[in-house]
């Protein structure tokens, strides 16, 4: 069994999957890990819809592609900043078009009445509400990786929320937060992800003040 530290450092986005099915038991094991993610007030707003039906997966792909296409074009032209080269963008484009072939498309949902965004009056984009949603998603990504499953997290489909909710019969008081693709990877997991050095993202007492020891970790 891999250590948690190793799982975190090697859990790359998987864009190429085999057609081998993901069993109900394995999927349930992955989703069970999500239950233990922290949520504000322990209100537990997260819900999941695992889509296996081919027709519904095709519909989700067809909803995704019109959002992806202009983003892909802008990224290729440098109008959108992405931390990836053209080869990774090409892989992401192939992934988008092959989405219906992936064994499980997991639509992540949240009950907004149980999310408490304390930053919604600051005159900027609110991000706090996600603190009761995305830790659960990270749990399932790591649990999937431990089993050997590949995953990819995307939020582009949220732009098509009304159509997604109608397709999956999601109740009025439930909102979409992301989609996670799940399947067995074609390629091995990366040996280590590329990330910004700790010294450039963590400080002490004041923003920009060097954190002692940050240069000593890798």
QUISULDA-V213653 format. One record per residue. N is the residue number from 1. PHI is phi in whole degrees, -180 to 180 (none if undefined). D_FIRST is the distance of its C-alpha to the first C-alpha in Angstrom with 2 decimals. Layout:
n=(N;N)
phi=(PHI;PHI)
d_first=(D_FIRST;D_FIRST)
This chain:
n=(1;2;3;4;5;6;7;8;9;10;11;12;13;14;15;16;17;18;19;20;21;22;23;24;25;26;27;28;29;30;31;32;33;34;35;36;37;38;39;40;41;42;43;44;45;46;47;48;49;50;51;52;53;54;55;56;57;58;59;60;61;62;63;64;65;66;67;68;69;70;71;72;73;74;75;76;77;78;79;80;81;82;83;84;85;86;87;88;89;90;91;92;93;94;95;96;97;98;99;100;101;102;103;104;105;106;107;108;109;110;111;112;113;114;115;116;117;118;119;120;121;122;123;124;125;126;127;128;129;130;131;132;133;134;135;136;137;138;139;140;141;142;143;144;145;146;147;148;149;150;151;152;153;154;155;156;157;158;159;160;161;162;163;164;165;166;167;168;169;170;171;172;173;174;175;176;177;178;179;180;181;182;183;184;185;186;187;188;189;190;191;192;193;194;195;196;197;198;199;200;201;202;203;204;205;206;207;208;209;210;211;212;213;214;215;216;217;218)
phi=(none;-74;-73;-58;-61;-67;-61;-65;-80;-124;-86;-77;-68;-98;-116;-125;-123;-77;-93;-62;-71;-102;-67;-60;-65;-68;-62;-63;-63;-65;-69;-63;-63;-66;-59;-94;-68;-70;-139;-60;63;53;-81;50;-82;-77;-136;-130;-122;-88;-102;-113;-59;-59;-63;-69;-65;-64;-65;-62;-60;-68;-78;-74;-60;-65;-82;-68;-55;-68;-65;-60;-63;-64;-67;-64;-88;85;-78;-117;-79;-133;-90;-151;-88;-63;-66;-70;-63;-64;-63;-66;-68;-63;-58;-62;-75;-99;-57;-69;-87;-74;-54;-134;-108;-100;-90;-90;-126;-150;-82;-63;-65;-106;-109;-120;-79;-73;-110;-82;-119;-95;72;-142;-59;-78;-125;-64;-55;-66;-66;-97;-122;-74;-60;-64;-64;-61;-57;-71;-63;-71;-64;-64;-61;-60;-78;110;-82;-94;-143;-142;-104;-138;-115;-60;-64;-61;-63;-104;-53;-57;-70;-65;-64;-66;-62;-101;57;-80;-61;-57;-86;-111;-114;-91;-125;-178;-133;-120;-88;-136;-177;-86;-73;-74;-105;-64;-66;-63;-72;-165;-76;-95;-139;-62;-58;-56;-64;-96;-129;-129;-132;-129;70;-140;-60;96;-79;-56;-88;-56;87;-63;-76;-95;-104;-136)
d_first=(0.00;3.82;6.57;9.27;11.61;9.99;9.70;13.30;14.58;13.66;14.39;17.75;20.29;20.20;23.78;23.64;22.33;22.81;24.99;22.50;22.56;19.95;20.45;21.74;19.01;16.23;18.51;19.21;15.59;15.40;18.84;18.25;15.95;19.04;21.20;19.87;20.98;23.98;27.45;30.93;32.58;29.71;31.70;28.70;30.50;27.75;28.13;26.63;28.40;26.29;28.72;28.46;32.20;33.30;36.55;35.02;32.42;35.38;37.23;34.42;34.31;38.09;37.96;35.37;37.19;40.39;38.40;36.23;39.17;41.10;38.00;37.05;40.64;40.86;37.64;38.97;42.24;40.75;42.12;38.69;36.42;32.96;30.48;30.20;32.33;34.22;31.60;29.05;31.91;32.76;29.22;29.47;32.86;31.64;28.84;31.56;33.77;31.10;29.73;31.13;29.12;25.72;24.41;24.19;26.14;25.17;28.07;27.24;30.18;31.45;34.38;36.41;38.32;35.21;34.50;36.45;37.00;38.69;39.51;41.58;44.90;44.25;45.82;42.69;39.79;37.90;34.15;33.45;33.17;29.95;28.30;28.27;26.77;24.38;21.89;21.17;20.81;18.34;16.19;16.29;15.70;12.38;11.44;12.72;10.87;7.39;9.09;10.70;13.98;16.34;18.58;21.77;23.57;27.36;30.23;33.14;33.63;34.64;38.00;38.63;37.88;41.08;40.53;36.84;37.80;40.60;38.46;35.77;38.26;36.65;38.90;41.23;39.54;36.10;35.38;32.91;30.52;28.37;26.99;23.42;23.05;20.12;19.45;17.66;18.15;20.62;19.42;16.14;14.75;16.61;15.48;16.87;19.12;22.74;23.84;26.95;26.90;26.46;30.06;31.38;29.84;29.78;32.99;34.50;37.56;38.99;37.68;37.59;37.70;35.21;32.18;32.06;29.05;28.09;28.95;26.75;23.36;21.98)
